[in-house]
Amino acid sequence: MTVTLLSEKRREKQWKFERSVLRSLSLKKLQVNVEEHFKTVVPFHFLSHPFLLDPCMDMAIDAYLLGAEYGKFGYLGESIADVKRRCDDDVTEISHCIFNLLQGWLIESDYLLDSLQIATEAFVDHWWTKGFIEGEKRYRLRLH
C-alpha cells in the first residue's frame, strides 16, 4: 500500500502547470524585453556586465508564473485589478529584488533611482500581466 500526501500531489500538479505555462515563453523575447526596460536606466552596465540579465530574467519568470497562477481568479470572473491586489506583496517583493540588484550599479542620483524604480515596477507588472493572461487562457481552455 502506497501513501500519497495531498501536499505532494498539489505540488506535482503545480509543477506540471508551471512547465506547461513556461512552454509559451520565449527566452529570446524575455532577454530583449529586459534590455528594453533597463538599458535606458543602466546602459553601460548591461553592455559590460551581461550577468545582470540573468537575475532580471529569473525575476521576470517569477512574475510570469505568479501571474499565471493567479489567472484562475480571472477565469472565475475577477477583474485583473482585483486579482493583482491579492498578490500585491509578492509582486512588490519581486520588484524590490530587481531594484536592489540594479541599484548598486547606479551612481547615487535621485533621478536615476526614481527612473529605476519606475522601470522595475513596469517590468514586473508587464510580466505578471502576461502570465495572468496566459494562465487565464489555460484555465479557460482547461489546460491546467
Secondary structure, DSSP 4 states (H G I P E B T S, - for coil): -----HHHHHHHHHHHHHHHHHTT--HHHHHHHHHHHHTTTSHHHHHH-GGGHHHHHHHHHHHHHHHHHTHHHHHTT--HHHHHHHTHHHHHHHHHHHHHHHHTTS-S-HHHHHHHHHHHHHHHHHHHHHHHHHHHHHHHTT--
